[in-house]
């Protein structure tokens, strides 16, 4: 993600993976699997494009909602993604 580390709560990560599975049919291989769904194969350019498109779409949607406050709970685990 542009060389910066993004922090994502486990709950937020599950929501993102659920959305990716529903849109692309598989999850982002950079994250743990969502439930029993497989992660997308790294070598598939079509699925890689789908993941990228949906992640960008989700990021745009979140930034365009002025009342969206996504705070991480102090006791939740966080994962860094480069």
HELIX and SHEET records of a PDB file:
HELIX    1   1 UNK A   10  UNK A   24  1                                  15    
HELIX    2   2 UNK A   45  UNK A   63  1                                  19    
SHEET    1   A 2 UNK A   6  UNK A   9  0                                        
SHEET    2   A 2 UNK A  78  UNK A  81 -1                                        
END                                                                             
